[in-house]
């Protein structure tokens, strides 16, 4: 869980989140066991105040640029301000993988 720990550490340091959940979803994809290639991040931070969804995601991508350049293949992001989270704490479930050996075609 080296990559997951780096993601958690960087987002904690840069965003000082009220809530942070980093899930390694690699096991749901056509990758070797133990991979750290697909992540789902739920982050609630006051740093998102005044930013739209695209700018929030750009901020997260910039914080995790090394991980994205070095093996993280997919990153699903739920980004909210504390007040948005208080109003709606719903996190959408990730869709099933249809790539590689899991393809239905």
N, C-alpha and C positions, 0 to 999 in steps of 0.2 A: 504494500500500500504506500509506496514511496511517492508516486505521482499524486495520489489522493491527498496525502499529507501536505505536499507542497502547495496544492491548490487551496486547501484549507488555511494553511499558514499565510499565503499571499493575500487571499481575500480578507482574512481577519485583520491583517496588518494595514491594508490599504483602505478597506471599506468600514472598519469598526462596526460590524453588523450587530443588529439587535437579534437576528436569527440567521444561522447559516447551516444548511444541510447539503453535504456533498455526497452523492451516491454514485458508486461505480456500477454502471449498467452494462459493462462489457460482457458479463455472463449471458446476457440476452441476445448477443450478436455472434456472428460466425468468426470468432477469434479464439486463439488458444486459451485454455484454462489459465487463470491467474493474470490475464491481460488487464492493462489499465489504459484503455483506448476510448471508451465511451462514458461520459459523465453527465449527470443531471445535477444542477446547482440551483438551490433555492436560497436567495440572499435578500434580507430585509435590512436596509441601511438608510440613514438620514442623508447620506451622500447622493442619493437618487432624487432628492427634492429638486424640483424644477427641471428635471431631465425627462425627455420622452423615452419610450421603450428602446428605440434604436440607439440613442446616446448612452443609455444605461448598459446595453449590450456591448457597445463599443468600448466602454470603460472596463467592463469585465474582460473582454478580449485583450485589451492592452495590458492589463495586469497579468494575464495568463499567456502572453505572447510566446514565451519560451516553451511552455507545455504544448501549446497548439502547433508550434513548429517542430516539436520533437516527439511526436507519437500520439498525442490525443487527437483522435479522428473525429469525434463528435462531442458537442457540448450543448446541452439543453439548459436554458436559463430562465428561471422565474425571478424577476427583480421587482421589488416593491419598496415603497417608503413604509415607515412604521404605521402611519395612519391608513395607508392603503391595505396593509396586512391586517390591521385591526378590523377593517370593514369587510375584507374578503381574504381568508386564509386558504383558499382553494389552490391546489397545485394540480395541474393537468397530468394525467397518467401518460407515460411515454408510449408511443405506438409500437406495435410488435415489429421486430426486424424482419425484413423480407429479402435481405441481401444474401449473397454467398449461398451456402448450402440450405438456408431457410427459405429461399425463393420458391414461390408456388408455380413458377413458369417452367 
